[in-house]
Amino acid sequence: STNPRGQHPEGEDRDLSSGIDGNVDSTFTDLNWSKNKLASGVGSTLIIAVQGEARILQKYNFVTSNGHARGDPAAWRLSGGQTADGPWNEITHVEGDDIPSQNDRNTAFAPAFDACITNQQKQLEEFWTDQFQCQRPFKYFKLDILQVRGWFDGNPMASSANSMQFSDFIMYDKDGKIDVDPNKCTNPGGHSPGNEGIKDGVDGNRDSKFIDLSFGDNNNGGSTVIIAVEGEARKLHKYELFTANDARSRDPKKWRLSGGQSADGPWTEISVVEDAPDQDERKASMDVFHPCMQPIDALCTRNITVTRTDDPTAGWGMSPRILCEGSVQMNIGPSIEPLKTLSTARFPQSADGKDLCPKIV
């Protein structure tokens, strides 16, 4: 294992071997991080050699050093290869909110980073985004909040001040955050204080918030928000809602998201969330929502796609199987609507991380 272009304190055991020895009390330090970052954009590069045979990575983690938290990794790219010189295949890219804060020293980040699920999630997101009709580009998005979390004063239908609120609503396409035009965003029929209007719910600042005082209750209430995209129409990849600073009873619980080419529609339904996850923390993400993506198993898997060539219009009339080396059979089905001609096989791993279908016969 090596640290190309790295430099370590003289007379101290702080080379790369001290960062991969399994001892949380030892520390790896690269004194050339800043110089390398300025010169090439990459601060430190570590080449980690696996002992013995090649392995399939499922998860990994860092342990903080005994030094200041400002030296902790804050963004990285992890790749895999068959030699120390590559070529390299990117496994995961982590930065920003994907990294949990860890102020304790000599302590692992929690939870550990799930490399292959991150990569699989990205691949599946791209697949569904490209395939489904509901993911065509839209210039405007309409968010209809239909219910809030409720249970204000013990009433499941009521929220504090009969209001609905959130601190931020962020949309992403495949290239990153979708910029919105706050001056063209509206809340038809809504009522908000001057400094807590819809502009304050799409500004990327979780210390501000949007509140609709005219929501009502869960029996007959509701709020509608029209979000205008800055520039050209964009294809929605995923979106995220953040809780406001107070009043959990006002958190959105049920909503419908639609897309259109004008602020007046017509509207194409993209996503319906019936019961959003509870989030007790304030100014925190409620979850990342992927409009048309099929759910995936919580296992690190390898995926292949099979296409019928005999009669593409027939769809799958059965659940075919793949014969793997060693006489292991893997089911492919069922069919995935509305593609019909495609089906995805998910190959799980054994408990020790071995691929259960190393070769298709």
LUMMIDREN-918968 format. One record per residue (C-alpha): residue number from 0; residue in three letters; x, y, z. Coordinates in nm, 3 decimals. Example, Ala and Ser with C-alpha at 12.3 -4.5 7.8 and 13.67 -1.06 7.14 Angstrom:
+------+------+---------+---------+---------+
: kegu : lonu :      c1 :      c2 :      c3 :
+------+------+---------+---------+---------+
:    0 :  ALA :   1.230 :  -0.450 :   0.780 :
:    1 :  SER :   1.367 :  -0.106 :   0.714 :
+------+------+---------+---------+---------+
***
This chain:
+------+------+---------+---------+---------+
: kegu : lonu :      c1 :      c2 :      c3 :
+------+------+---------+---------+---------+
:    0 :  SER :   0.000 :   0.000 :   0.000 :
:    1 :  THR :   0.136 :   0.342 :  -0.097 :
:    2 :  ASN :   0.068 :   0.717 :  -0.074 :
:    3 :  PRO :   0.202 :   0.862 :  -0.404 :
:    4 :  ARG :   0.323 :   1.224 :  -0.370 :
:    5 :  GLY :   0.266 :   1.208 :   0.005 :
:    6 :  GLN :   0.497 :   1.322 :   0.285 :
:    7 :  HIS :   0.486 :   1.219 :   0.649 :
:    8 :  PRO :   0.632 :   1.371 :   0.969 :
:    9 :  GLU :   0.992 :   1.264 :   1.020 :
:   10 :  GLY :   1.066 :   1.044 :   1.317 :
:   11 :  GLU :   0.698 :   0.960 :   1.370 :
:   12 :  ASP :   0.499 :   0.653 :   1.273 :
:   13 :  ARG :   0.247 :   0.841 :   1.059 :
:   14 :  ASP :   0.289 :   0.682 :   0.716 :
:   15 :  LEU :   0.007 :   0.499 :   0.537 :
:   16 :  SER :   0.067 :   0.175 :   0.725 :
:   17 :  SER :  -0.047 :   0.355 :   1.043 :
:   18 :  GLY :  -0.378 :   0.440 :   0.874 :
:   19 :  ILE :  -0.471 :   0.085 :   0.777 :
:   20 :  ASP :  -0.338 :  -0.116 :   1.073 :
:   21 :  GLY :  -0.671 :  -0.152 :   1.255 :
:   22 :  ASN :  -0.540 :   0.048 :   1.550 :
:   23 :  VAL :  -0.752 :   0.357 :   1.623 :
:   24 :  ASP :  -0.473 :   0.508 :   1.834 :
:   25 :  SER :  -0.228 :   0.528 :   1.542 :
:   26 :  THR :  -0.258 :   0.801 :   1.277 :
:   27 :  PHE :  -0.182 :   0.851 :   0.907 :
:   28 :  THR :  -0.080 :   1.208 :   0.815 :
:   29 :  ASP :  -0.007 :   1.350 :   0.468 :
:   30 :  LEU :   0.178 :   1.682 :   0.498 :
:   31 :  ASN :   0.158 :   1.738 :   0.120 :
:   32 :  TRP :  -0.223 :   1.753 :   0.105 :
:   33 :  SER :  -0.249 :   2.130 :   0.053 :
:   34 :  LYS :   0.038 :   2.146 :  -0.196 :
:   35 :  ASN :  -0.102 :   1.858 :  -0.403 :
:   36 :  LYS :  -0.454 :   2.003 :  -0.390 :
:   37 :  LEU :  -0.332 :   2.334 :  -0.532 :
:   38 :  ALA :  -0.123 :   2.166 :  -0.801 :
:   39 :  SER :  -0.363 :   1.898 :  -0.928 :
:   40 :  GLY :  -0.697 :   1.932 :  -0.751 :
:   41 :  VAL :  -0.639 :   1.603 :  -0.568 :
:   42 :  GLY :  -0.501 :   1.636 :  -0.215 :
:   43 :  SER :  -0.400 :   1.281 :  -0.123 :
:   44 :  THR :  -0.403 :   0.955 :  -0.315 :
:   45 :  LEU :  -0.386 :   0.623 :  -0.132 :
:   46 :  ILE :  -0.331 :   0.291 :  -0.307 :
:   47 :  ILE :  -0.459 :   0.010 :  -0.082 :
:   48 :  ALA :  -0.348 :  -0.341 :  -0.170 :
:   49 :  VAL :  -0.572 :  -0.634 :  -0.078 :
:   50 :  GLN :  -0.396 :  -0.928 :   0.082 :
:   51 :  GLY :  -0.455 :  -1.248 :  -0.110 :
:   52 :  GLU :  -0.728 :  -1.276 :  -0.375 :
:   53 :  ALA :  -0.934 :  -0.988 :  -0.513 :
:   54 :  ARG :  -1.239 :  -0.905 :  -0.302 :
:   55 :  ILE :  -1.580 :  -0.748 :  -0.359 :
:   56 :  LEU :  -1.621 :  -0.433 :  -0.147 :
:   57 :  GLN :  -1.946 :  -0.399 :   0.047 :
:   58 :  LYS :  -1.876 :  -0.118 :   0.295 :
:   59 :  TYR :  -1.589 :   0.080 :   0.444 :
:   60 :  ASN :  -1.522 :   0.345 :   0.708 :
:   61 :  PHE :  -1.277 :   0.602 :   0.839 :
:   62 :  VAL :  -1.167 :   0.651 :   1.201 :
:   63 :  THR :  -1.089 :   1.009 :   1.302 :
:   64 :  SER :  -0.736 :   1.087 :   1.419 :
:   65 :  ASN :  -0.632 :   1.233 :   1.753 :
:   66 :  GLY :  -0.582 :   1.573 :   1.587 :
:   67 :  HIS :  -0.822 :   1.856 :   1.503 :
:   68 :  ALA :  -1.147 :   1.776 :   1.321 :
:   69 :  ARG :  -1.053 :   2.015 :   1.039 :
:   70 :  GLY :  -0.809 :   1.749 :   0.918 :
:   71 :  ASP :  -1.083 :   1.486 :   0.876 :
:   72 :  PRO :  -1.167 :   1.374 :   0.520 :
:   73 :  ALA :  -1.452 :   1.588 :   0.382 :
:   74 :  ALA :  -1.478 :   1.461 :   0.021 :
:   75 :  TRP :  -1.332 :   1.164 :  -0.163 :
:   76 :  ARG :  -1.356 :   0.930 :  -0.459 :
:   77 :  LEU :  -1.303 :   0.555 :  -0.413 :
:   78 :  SER :  -1.206 :   0.338 :  -0.711 :
:   79 :  GLY :  -1.103 :  -0.022 :  -0.768 :
:   80 :  GLY :  -0.856 :  -0.189 :  -1.003 :
:   81 :  GLN :  -0.657 :  -0.504 :  -1.064 :
:   82 :  THR :  -0.310 :  -0.344 :  -1.042 :
:   83 :  ALA :  -0.155 :  -0.056 :  -0.847 :
:   84 :  ASP :  -0.132 :   0.137 :  -1.175 :
:   85 :  GLY :  -0.501 :   0.091 :  -1.269 :
:   86 :  PRO :  -0.701 :   0.127 :  -1.484 :
:   87 :  TRP :  -0.948 :   0.240 :  -1.217 :
:   88 :  ASN :  -1.325 :   0.193 :  -1.198 :
:   89 :  GLU :  -1.502 :   0.446 :  -0.975 :
:   90 :  ILE :  -1.700 :   0.277 :  -0.695 :
:   91 :  THR :  -1.832 :   0.576 :  -0.504 :
:   92 :  HIS :  -1.792 :   0.953 :  -0.477 :
:   93 :  VAL :  -1.875 :   1.105 :  -0.138 :
:   94 :  GLU :  -1.898 :   1.471 :  -0.040 :
:   95 :  GLY :  -2.110 :   1.727 :   0.143 :
:   96 :  ASP :  -2.419 :   1.604 :   0.325 :
:   97 :  ASP :  -2.329 :   1.239 :   0.249 :
:   98 :  ILE :  -2.066 :   1.259 :   0.528 :
:   99 :  PRO :  -2.192 :   1.244 :   0.887 :
:  100 :  SER :  -2.017 :   1.483 :   1.124 :
:  101 :  GLN :  -1.791 :   1.322 :   1.382 :
:  102 :  ASN :  -1.638 :   1.555 :   1.641 :
:  103 :  ASP :  -1.511 :   1.273 :   1.865 :
:  104 :  ARG :  -1.148 :   1.179 :   1.818 :
:  105 :  ASN :  -1.020 :   0.825 :   1.743 :
:  106 :  THR :  -1.379 :   0.737 :   1.654 :
:  107 :  ALA :  -1.534 :   0.580 :   1.345 :
:  108 :  PHE :  -1.786 :   0.767 :   1.134 :
:  109 :  ALA :  -2.138 :   0.631 :   1.184 :
:  110 :  PRO :  -2.287 :   0.473 :   0.991 :
:  111 :  ALA :  -2.022 :   0.306 :   0.777 :
:  112 :  PHE :  -2.021 :   0.396 :   0.406 :
:  113 :  ASP :  -2.204 :   0.139 :   0.193 :
:  114 :  ALA :  -2.002 :   0.155 :  -0.128 :
:  115 :  CYS :  -2.176 :  -0.085 :  -0.358 :
:  116 :  ILE :  -2.529 :   0.018 :  -0.267 :
:  117 :  THR :  -2.432 :   0.379 :  -0.335 :
:  118 :  ASN :  -2.301 :   0.281 :  -0.676 :
:  119 :  GLN :  -2.598 :   0.056 :  -0.751 :
:  120 :  GLN :  -2.840 :   0.327 :  -0.643 :
:  121 :  LYS :  -2.675 :   0.572 :  -0.883 :
:  122 :  GLN :  -2.691 :   0.324 :  -1.172 :
:  123 :  LEU :  -3.057 :   0.245 :  -1.108 :
:  124 :  GLU :  -3.147 :   0.613 :  -1.071 :
:  125 :  GLU :  -2.993 :   0.682 :  -1.411 :
:  126 :  PHE :  -3.173 :   0.382 :  -1.563 :
:  127 :  TRP :  -3.518 :   0.486 :  -1.437 :
:  128 :  THR :  -3.457 :   0.852 :  -1.519 :
:  129 :  ASP :  -3.374 :   0.769 :  -1.880 :
:  130 :  GLN :  -3.658 :   0.523 :  -1.931 :
:  131 :  PHE :  -3.974 :   0.656 :  -1.774 :
:  132 :  GLN :  -4.215 :   0.897 :  -1.938 :
:  133 :  CYS :  -4.271 :   1.090 :  -1.616 :
:  134 :  GLN :  -3.907 :   1.199 :  -1.628 :
:  135 :  ARG :  -3.920 :   1.419 :  -1.937 :
:  136 :  PRO :  -3.796 :   1.778 :  -1.894 :
:  137 :  PHE :  -4.029 :   2.028 :  -1.726 :
:  138 :  LYS :  -4.010 :   2.405 :  -1.689 :
:  139 :  TYR :  -4.242 :   2.419 :  -1.386 :
:  140 :  PHE :  -4.316 :   2.183 :  -1.098 :
:  141 :  LYS :  -4.630 :   2.185 :  -0.882 :
:  142 :  LEU :  -4.612 :   2.054 :  -0.526 :
:  143 :  ASP :  -4.952 :   1.986 :  -0.367 :
:  144 :  ILE :  -4.918 :   1.927 :   0.008 :
:  145 :  LEU :  -5.225 :   1.720 :   0.098 :
:  146 :  GLN :  -5.162 :   1.636 :   0.463 :
:  147 :  VAL :  -4.927 :   1.737 :   0.744 :
:  148 :  ARG :  -4.785 :   1.528 :   1.028 :
:  149 :  GLY :  -5.058 :   1.652 :   1.265 :
:  150 :  TRP :  -5.118 :   1.546 :   1.626 :
:  151 :  PHE :  -5.115 :   1.904 :   1.756 :
:  152 :  ASP :  -5.272 :   1.898 :   2.105 :
:  153 :  GLY :  -5.348 :   1.527 :   2.053 :
:  154 :  ASN :  -5.552 :   1.582 :   1.734 :
:  155 :  PRO :  -5.413 :   1.376 :   1.440 :
:  156 :  MET :  -5.584 :   1.606 :   1.190 :
:  157 :  ALA :  -5.450 :   1.935 :   1.329 :
:  158 :  SER :  -5.123 :   2.125 :   1.309 :
:  159 :  SER :  -5.001 :   2.423 :   1.509 :
:  160 :  ALA :  -5.191 :   2.734 :   1.386 :
:  161 :  ASN :  -5.349 :   2.515 :   1.113 :
:  162 :  SER :  -5.032 :   2.569 :   0.910 :
:  163 :  MET :  -4.791 :   2.377 :   0.687 :
:  164 :  GLN :  -4.421 :   2.454 :   0.662 :
:  165 :  PHE :  -4.080 :   2.337 :   0.538 :
:  166 :  SER :  -3.736 :   2.499 :   0.535 :
:  167 :  ASP :  -3.623 :   2.390 :   0.191 :
:  168 :  PHE :  -3.733 :   2.204 :  -0.121 :
:  169 :  ILE :  -3.446 :   2.098 :  -0.347 :
:  170 :  MET :  -3.466 :   1.924 :  -0.685 :
:  171 :  TYR :  -3.181 :   1.749 :  -0.866 :
:  172 :  ASP :  -3.117 :   1.627 :  -1.217 :
:  173 :  LYS :  -2.837 :   1.390 :  -1.317 :
:  174 :  ASP :  -2.584 :   1.675 :  -1.307 :
:  175 :  GLY :  -2.675 :   1.813 :  -0.965 :
:  176 :  LYS :  -2.905 :   2.071 :  -0.809 :
:  177 :  ILE :  -3.172 :   2.228 :  -1.030 :
:  178 :  ASP :  -3.168 :   2.607 :  -0.994 :
:  179 :  VAL :  -3.508 :   2.770 :  -0.949 :
:  180 :  ASP :  -3.630 :   3.126 :  -1.012 :
:  181 :  PRO :  -3.763 :   3.239 :  -0.671 :
:  182 :  ASN :  -3.934 :   3.544 :  -0.821 :
:  183 :  LYS :  -4.158 :   3.319 :  -1.033 :
:  184 :  CYS :  -4.239 :   3.071 :  -0.756 :
:  185 :  THR :  -4.588 :   3.112 :  -0.614 :
:  186 :  ASN :  -4.824 :   2.975 :  -0.348 :
:  187 :  PRO :  -5.174 :   3.015 :  -0.503 :
:  188 :  GLY :  -5.438 :   3.078 :  -0.238 :
:  189 :  GLY :  -5.179 :   3.068 :   0.040 :
:  190 :  HIS :  -5.093 :   3.320 :   0.309 :
:  191 :  SER :  -4.747 :   3.371 :   0.458 :
:  192 :  PRO :  -4.566 :   3.631 :   0.671 :
:  193 :  GLY :  -4.348 :   3.866 :   0.469 :
:  194 :  ASN :  -4.020 :   3.691 :   0.552 :
:  195 :  GLU :  -4.154 :   3.333 :   0.533 :
:  196 :  GLY :  -4.296 :   3.311 :   0.182 :
:  197 :  ILE :  -4.229 :   3.049 :  -0.083 :
:  198 :  LYS :  -3.905 :   3.230 :  -0.181 :
:  199 :  ASP :  -3.772 :   3.134 :   0.161 :
:  200 :  GLY :  -3.856 :   2.768 :   0.101 :
:  201 :  VAL :  -3.647 :   2.735 :  -0.216 :
:  202 :  ASP :  -3.344 :   2.948 :  -0.125 :
:  203 :  GLY :  -3.116 :   2.663 :  -0.014 :
:  204 :  ASN :  -3.102 :   2.809 :   0.338 :
:  205 :  ARG :  -3.237 :   2.583 :   0.611 :
:  206 :  ASP :  -3.237 :   2.869 :   0.861 :
:  207 :  SER :  -3.521 :   3.030 :   0.668 :
:  208 :  LYS :  -3.855 :   2.864 :   0.599 :
:  209 :  PHE :  -4.180 :   2.875 :   0.402 :
:  210 :  ILE :  -4.504 :   2.861 :   0.599 :
:  211 :  ASP :  -4.860 :   2.858 :   0.465 :
:  212 :  LEU :  -5.091 :   2.986 :   0.739 :
:  213 :  SER :  -5.399 :   2.897 :   0.533 :
:  214 :  PHE :  -5.335 :   2.522 :   0.509 :
:  215 :  GLY :  -5.634 :   2.421 :   0.725 :
:  216 :  ASP :  -5.643 :   2.065 :   0.856 :
:  217 :  ASN :  -5.596 :   1.714 :   0.719 :
:  218 :  ASN :  -5.967 :   1.669 :   0.650 :
:  219 :  ASN :  -6.007 :   1.944 :   0.394 :
:  220 :  GLY :  -5.687 :   2.149 :   0.390 :
:  221 :  GLY :  -5.401 :   2.176 :   0.149 :
:  222 :  SER :  -5.126 :   2.395 :   0.005 :
:  223 :  THR :  -5.011 :   2.431 :  -0.354 :
:  224 :  VAL :  -4.666 :   2.556 :  -0.450 :
:  225 :  ILE :  -4.556 :   2.634 :  -0.808 :
:  226 :  ILE :  -4.178 :   2.606 :  -0.858 :
:  227 :  ALA :  -4.026 :   2.777 :  -1.163 :
:  228 :  VAL :  -3.703 :   2.635 :  -1.308 :
:  229 :  GLU :  -3.428 :   2.886 :  -1.386 :
:  230 :  GLY :  -3.336 :   2.868 :  -1.754 :
:  231 :  GLU :  -3.428 :   2.568 :  -1.968 :
:  232 :  ALA :  -3.664 :   2.285 :  -1.872 :
:  233 :  ARG :  -3.494 :   2.017 :  -1.664 :
:  234 :  LYS :  -3.547 :   1.643 :  -1.620 :
:  235 :  LEU :  -3.609 :   1.568 :  -1.252 :
:  236 :  HIS :  -3.384 :   1.300 :  -1.108 :
:  237 :  LYS :  -3.472 :   1.319 :  -0.738 :
:  238 :  TYR :  -3.588 :   1.574 :  -0.481 :
:  239 :  GLU :  -3.561 :   1.646 :  -0.110 :
:  240 :  LEU :  -3.774 :   1.820 :   0.154 :
:  241 :  PHE :  -3.634 :   1.965 :   0.478 :
:  242 :  THR :  -3.818 :   2.023 :   0.804 :
:  243 :  ALA :  -3.847 :   2.377 :   0.942 :
:  244 :  ASN :  -3.713 :   2.506 :   1.272 :
:  245 :  ASP :  -4.014 :   2.421 :   1.489 :
:  246 :  ALA :  -4.365 :   2.273 :   1.509 :
:  247 :  ARG :  -4.327 :   1.911 :   1.395 :
:  248 :  SER :  -4.705 :   1.896 :   1.349 :
:  249 :  ARG :  -4.665 :   2.123 :   1.042 :
:  250 :  ASP :  -4.425 :   1.887 :   0.858 :
:  251 :  PRO :  -4.557 :   1.767 :   0.519 :
:  252 :  LYS :  -4.677 :   1.407 :   0.536 :
:  253 :  LYS :  -4.862 :   1.344 :   0.210 :
:  254 :  TRP :  -4.808 :   1.523 :  -0.121 :
:  255 :  ARG :  -4.827 :   1.506 :  -0.499 :
:  256 :  LEU :  -4.555 :   1.643 :  -0.730 :
:  257 :  SER :  -4.635 :   1.724 :  -1.094 :
:  258 :  GLY :  -4.451 :   1.881 :  -1.387 :
:  259 :  GLY :  -4.560 :   2.116 :  -1.665 :
:  260 :  GLN :  -4.434 :   2.363 :  -1.923 :
:  261 :  SER :  -4.618 :   2.666 :  -1.784 :
:  262 :  ALA :  -4.729 :   2.788 :  -1.442 :
:  263 :  ASP :  -5.087 :   2.712 :  -1.544 :
:  264 :  GLY :  -5.023 :   2.351 :  -1.654 :
:  265 :  PRO :  -5.141 :   2.118 :  -1.790 :
:  266 :  TRP :  -4.973 :   1.900 :  -1.527 :
:  267 :  THR :  -4.820 :   1.554 :  -1.551 :
:  268 :  GLU :  -4.811 :   1.367 :  -1.220 :
:  269 :  ILE :  -4.457 :   1.262 :  -1.129 :
:  270 :  SER :  -4.460 :   1.147 :  -0.769 :
:  271 :  VAL :  -4.711 :   1.072 :  -0.493 :
:  272 :  VAL :  -4.592 :   1.024 :  -0.135 :
:  273 :  GLU :  -4.862 :   0.884 :   0.094 :
:  274 :  ASP :  -4.675 :   0.875 :   0.425 :
:  275 :  ALA :  -4.340 :   1.051 :   0.439 :
:  276 :  PRO :  -4.086 :   0.925 :   0.695 :
:  277 :  ASP :  -4.103 :   1.087 :   1.037 :
:  278 :  GLN :  -3.823 :   1.332 :   1.105 :
:  279 :  ASP :  -3.797 :   1.457 :   1.463 :
:  280 :  GLU :  -3.489 :   1.670 :   1.394 :
:  281 :  ARG :  -3.546 :   2.028 :   1.286 :
:  282 :  LYS :  -3.389 :   2.177 :   0.972 :
:  283 :  ALA :  -3.320 :   1.820 :   0.859 :
:  284 :  SER :  -3.385 :   1.618 :   0.545 :
:  285 :  MET :  -3.707 :   1.416 :   0.547 :
:  286 :  ASP :  -3.556 :   1.184 :   0.285 :
:  287 :  VAL :  -3.444 :   1.185 :  -0.078 :
:  288 :  PHE :  -3.733 :   1.088 :  -0.306 :
:  289 :  HIS :  -3.679 :   0.922 :  -0.645 :
:  290 :  PRO :  -3.998 :   0.976 :  -0.847 :
:  291 :  CYS :  -4.019 :   0.672 :  -1.073 :
:  292 :  MET :  -3.750 :   0.442 :  -0.942 :
:  293 :  GLN :  -3.839 :   0.088 :  -0.843 :
:  294 :  PRO :  -3.733 :  -0.002 :  -0.486 :
:  295 :  ILE :  -3.405 :  -0.193 :  -0.458 :
:  296 :  ASP :  -3.299 :  -0.461 :  -0.215 :
:  297 :  ALA :  -3.073 :  -0.359 :   0.072 :
:  298 :  LEU :  -2.801 :  -0.594 :  -0.051 :
:  299 :  CYS :  -2.490 :  -0.527 :  -0.251 :
:  300 :  THR :  -2.579 :  -0.681 :  -0.586 :
:  301 :  ARG :  -2.458 :  -0.701 :  -0.943 :
:  302 :  ASN :  -2.715 :  -0.627 :  -1.210 :
:  303 :  ILE :  -2.758 :  -0.741 :  -1.568 :
:  304 :  THR :  -3.039 :  -0.662 :  -1.809 :
:  305 :  VAL :  -3.189 :  -0.927 :  -2.037 :
:  306 :  THR :  -3.373 :  -0.839 :  -2.360 :
:  307 :  ARG :  -3.612 :  -1.072 :  -2.539 :
:  308 :  THR :  -3.532 :  -1.112 :  -2.908 :
:  309 :  ASP :  -3.808 :  -1.351 :  -3.021 :
:  310 :  ASP :  -4.116 :  -1.127 :  -2.978 :
:  311 :  PRO :  -4.050 :  -0.789 :  -2.811 :
:  312 :  THR :  -4.423 :  -0.708 :  -2.791 :
:  313 :  ALA :  -4.511 :  -1.016 :  -2.588 :
:  314 :  GLY :  -4.348 :  -0.919 :  -2.261 :
:  315 :  TRP :  -4.238 :  -1.187 :  -2.017 :
:  316 :  GLY :  -4.464 :  -1.492 :  -2.014 :
:  317 :  MET :  -4.259 :  -1.663 :  -1.745 :
:  318 :  SER :  -3.970 :  -1.605 :  -1.505 :
:  319 :  PRO :  -3.655 :  -1.723 :  -1.685 :
:  320 :  ARG :  -3.343 :  -1.831 :  -1.500 :
:  321 :  ILE :  -2.971 :  -1.797 :  -1.559 :
:  322 :  LEU :  -2.734 :  -2.091 :  -1.513 :
:  323 :  CYS :  -2.415 :  -1.986 :  -1.339 :
:  324 :  GLU :  -2.084 :  -2.164 :  -1.316 :
:  325 :  GLY :  -2.107 :  -2.436 :  -1.050 :
:  326 :  SER :  -2.469 :  -2.523 :  -1.143 :
:  327 :  VAL :  -2.610 :  -2.228 :  -0.949 :
:  328 :  GLN :  -2.939 :  -2.103 :  -1.097 :
:  329 :  MET :  -3.056 :  -1.740 :  -1.059 :
:  330 :  ASN :  -3.410 :  -1.619 :  -1.124 :
:  331 :  ILE :  -3.444 :  -1.314 :  -1.352 :
:  332 :  GLY :  -3.813 :  -1.224 :  -1.329 :
:  333 :  PRO :  -4.055 :  -1.070 :  -1.281 :
:  334 :  SER :  -4.107 :  -0.827 :  -1.569 :
:  335 :  ILE :  -4.068 :  -0.455 :  -1.507 :
:  336 :  GLU :  -4.356 :  -0.242 :  -1.636 :
:  337 :  PRO :  -4.380 :  -0.052 :  -1.860 :
:  338 :  LEU :  -4.065 :  -0.178 :  -2.034 :
:  339 :  LYS :  -4.192 :  -0.538 :  -2.069 :
:  340 :  THR :  -3.901 :  -0.648 :  -2.288 :
:  341 :  LEU :  -3.648 :  -0.591 :  -2.010 :
:  342 :  SER :  -3.592 :  -0.766 :  -1.682 :
:  343 :  THR :  -3.318 :  -0.722 :  -1.426 :
:  344 :  ALA :  -3.141 :  -1.002 :  -1.245 :
:  345 :  ARG :  -3.006 :  -0.922 :  -0.901 :
:  346 :  PHE :  -2.714 :  -1.140 :  -0.798 :
:  347 :  PRO :  -2.668 :  -1.134 :  -0.419 :
:  348 :  GLN :  -2.342 :  -1.209 :  -0.246 :
:  349 :  SER :  -2.268 :  -1.470 :   0.013 :
:  350 :  ALA :  -2.206 :  -1.365 :   0.372 :
:  351 :  ASP :  -1.830 :  -1.345 :   0.315 :
:  352 :  GLY :  -1.872 :  -1.115 :   0.013 :
:  353 :  LYS :  -1.820 :  -1.370 :  -0.264 :
:  354 :  ASP :  -2.013 :  -1.330 :  -0.589 :
:  355 :  LEU :  -2.265 :  -1.615 :  -0.614 :
:  356 :  CYS :  -2.262 :  -1.600 :  -0.994 :
:  357 :  PRO :  -1.902 :  -1.532 :  -1.097 :
:  358 :  LYS :  -1.962 :  -1.656 :  -1.452 :
:  359 :  ILE :  -2.278 :  -1.701 :  -1.660 :
:  360 :  VAL :  -2.285 :  -2.031 :  -1.844 :
+------+------+---------+---------+---------+
***
